[in-house]
């Protein structure tokens, strides 16, 4: 079957390790389901995999892709929860959790195999491309906002780095849930798009906000860390799920964190129950993911290049 896969690890030039071509189709195994992929979305996790983060060289070649929507062997329309081993289903209770492409072949292919427990019904209201955006970026944003930040309607939130998949999802979900959302971006056009999506205002990085916020959604890392801490009200919560600009900020802001009793919460992906809630939320409210571009799988390299450059707003989806 045709697939986009990691053939080599290159920490400095990750796209050097990306190959497109034929790979073996999934083999049947007890408790697992093979899904015919209709759409799959790109994430920064795919670039990190090509750099060898979370993917060891002895696992190569590895089909990339965490997210997918498609049909099962009975023709049912489904969405995949891409965290394997979280429950023990399909792999046994002692296996630690992993994300597709770390230990198991991913979704950038004609077919993918996952434990039956990881297969959810796709709401009819969502297209395959829309549903394929949910399991990583949108689920991450959902958990950051409603589980780990614990915000409620009327609360204020700062979303750093408007334009990325998680940040874009946080803006849309926050607005739909009645939050007062602010955003930042280096790019004026992205700031304008953020306001169109529902942010009250969008600012250049480091700008002073009209007031301190209840929570900050942080995926940028070192470049925005100090600003994120300074924007929080006393007792506020900073939720971090990524560090695309680096994971070692020049200023740790430790005095401010302990003096103002700020909370710093790490967040990774989300649970199957949260994904079900997210899908239902989108189906009933009309909220839809922001899709920057849809490409056929054989043009996956173009999508990876845009993801690496940061020249996108929302998600890039590959269709089979």
N, C-alpha and C positions, 0 to 999 in steps of 0.2 A: 504494500500500500504506500501511497505517497505521503511524505511527512517532512516537517522542518525539525531538525535535530542538532544537538550539540555533538560535534565530532571531536573537538579538541577544546582544551581550556587555554584561554589567553587573557590574563588579568589586565593587560594594558589596552589590547585591541580585541574586545570580546567578539566582535562580528567576524573575526578571522576563523572562529571555531564553528560558525553556523553553516550547516549544509542543508540542501533540499534534495530529496531523492527518495528511493524506495527503502522501506524498512519492513521487517516481518510484522504481519498482522497479529493481534493479541491471541494467545492460546486460552482455551477454556480452562477454568479452574473452579473448584467448588466454592459457592458463596459469592462469586463475582459475576458481574454483568458486563457484556460488551455493548457499547453504545456507538451508534453511527453518528459521527459528528456532523452537525449542520453549521455551527458557528463556534468560534473560540476567540477570546480576546487576549491581547498582549498586556503584560505587567512588567514592572521593573524587576520583579523576581526572575523573569526570563533572561534579562541582561546579567543579573548577578550570577545566575547559573552558568552562563558562558564564561564568567570570570572565575568560576570554581567556588563560589560562595554557596554552601549547602549542597554542592554536587562534587563528589570525589571523582578523580580521573578513572578509577577502576569501575565506575558505573557507566562509562561511555561505551558506545554511543547512546545518548539519551534523547528521546523525543521531548521537545519543550512544550510548554503550555500548561497552565493550571486550570483554566476555566473553559467550560464548554456547555453547549446545549445541543440536543439532538434527539434521536429516537432509539428506544430499546428494541430488543428482538421481537417484541409484540407490536411494534409500531407506535407505542406511547411516546408522547413528547415529554422530554425530561431535561432537568438541569442537574449538574454534578456538584456535590460538596467535595472540595478538593483536598480536605484534610484527612489523611489515612492514618488509622491506628489510634485515633482519639478515643474511640469507644471500645476497641478490641474486635469489632465486627470485621470479619474477613481475613484478619491477620493474627488474631489471638490477643489475649489481654496484656501480655508483657511487652508488646512492641510499642516503643515510643511514637508519638505522633510525628508525621512528616507531611509535607505538601507534595502533591504530584510533581514529578521531575527530580525529586531528591532521591527517592528510592525506586519509584515506579514510573513507567513511561507515561508521557503527558498527552495533551489534547490536540497538538498541532499535527493532526493526522486524520485519515479517513475514519479510523476507529480508535477507541480507547476502552480499556477495561478497568473497572473499579469495583470495590465491594458493593453488593446490592444495597447495603445500608446507606451508601453515599449517593444514591439516586433519588431525586425528588421530582415530583410532578411539576411540569412547566405550566404556569398559568396561561390560559388561552389568550389573555389580554396582551401578553408580551410576545414579541417576535423572537425568533431564535437568536438574532443578533443582540437584541436588548437583554434577553435572559443570560446570554454568555458573558455579559459585563458584570453580573451580580456576585459570583462566588468569591472573588478576591477583593477588588478595589471597593465595590459598593458594600460588601459585607464588612470589610474592615472599617469603612466610614460609619456604618450603622452601629457597630459595636463601640467604636470610639465615642460617638455622640451619646447613645442612649443607655449603654451598659457602663462604660468606664468613666465618662464625664458626668453621667447622671443628670444631664440638663433637662429642663422642663419648658413648656411653652412660655414665652416671655423672657427667658434667659438670653444672655448675649454670648456670642461665640466668635473667636477670631480663627479663620482658616488661613494658614500660611501656604503660599505657593499655588495660587489659583492656576488651573490649567492641567495639573496632574490628575490622574484617575481618581485617587482617594479624595483629594481636595475638592474636585468638581462634585463628586458624590456628596461630600459633606455640606457643600453650599446648597445643593438641591434638596437634600433630605432635611437639612436644618430649616430652610424656608418653609417646606411643606409641613413641618412639625411646629411651626409658630415661633421659631427662634429669631432673634435679631442677629443676623450674620454679617460680619465684616471679613474682608479678604485682603491678601497682599499678592502682588506679582511685580516682577521687574519690568514686565511688558505692558505698555499702555493698552494695547488691544485686548490683552487677556483681562486686564482690570475692567475694561468696559464690558466684556462678556460675562464676567463674574456678577456685575450689577444686573445685567439682563437676566441672569439665572436666579436672582433673588437676593444677592447681597445688598445691604443698605448702602454701603460705601466700599470702595476698594482703594488701597493705598500702595505706594511703593514700599519695598521692604524697609523696616526700621522707622516708618513714619509714626508720629504720635496719633493715637486713636482719640475719638471724642470722649471716651471714658474707659475705665478698666473693665475687662470682661470677666464673665463667670468661668469660661473655659477656653482653652486654645487647642486646636487640632493641628498637630505638628508632624509633618512628614519630610520636611526639608533638612532638618538637623543642624549642623554646626553654624551655617550661615544665618539662621534665624533664631537660634536658641535664646540668646540674650534678650532679644526683642520679645519673644514669647513670654519669658518669665516676667519682664517688666510690664507687660500688658495685662497681667492678671490682677484682679481684686484680691484683697486679703482673704485667705481661705479658698481661693480659686484652684482649678484643676488644669494641669497641662497633660494632655494625652499624646503620646508619641508612638508612631508605628513605623517610622522609617527615617533614614538619614541620607538622602540622596546627595547632599553636599558635604558629607563627612560626618563621622561620629565622635569627633573630639572638639567640642567648642572651645574657643580661646578663653571665654569667660564662663565659669560654671554658675555664677550668681548664687552661691551657696548661702551667703548671709541673707539675701532677700528671701530665699526659699524658706529658711527656718524662722526668720523673724516674722514674716507674713503668714506663716503656717500654710504654705502652698503645698498642693499635692501633685506629685509627678507619677504618672501611671503609664506603664508600658502596655501596648496592645498589639496582638497578633491575630489576624484573620478573625474568625468567629465560629460559633457552634452551628450545628445543623438546625437546631430550633430557631436560632437567630436568622439563619438564611430563609427558613420557611416564613418567619414573620416579615422579613424584608420583601420577599416575593409577594406576599399578601398585601403589604402596605402599598407597593407599587401598582398592583393590579386594581386595588380599590380606590386609590386616590388619583390615578392617572399620571403619577410621577414616572418619568422615564429617564434612563441613562443618557448622558451626553456622549454621542458617538462622533468622533472627529472624522473617521474614514473607514470604509469597509473595503477590504481587499481580498481577492481570491488567494487561497493558500500558496499557490505557486509564485505569488509576489510578496511572500512573507518578509524577504530581506528589506524591501522598501519600508515596511512597517517597523522593523527593528531599527532601521537607520533614523526614522523620524522619532522613535522613542528615545534613542540614545542622544539625539541632538536637542530634545526638549521642544521641538517644533510641532506642538500639537496642543489641542484643547479638548480634553475628554479622552475617550477610549478609541483604540484602533482594534477593529474586529477582522478576523480572518474567516472566510467562508469556504466550505468544502462543497 
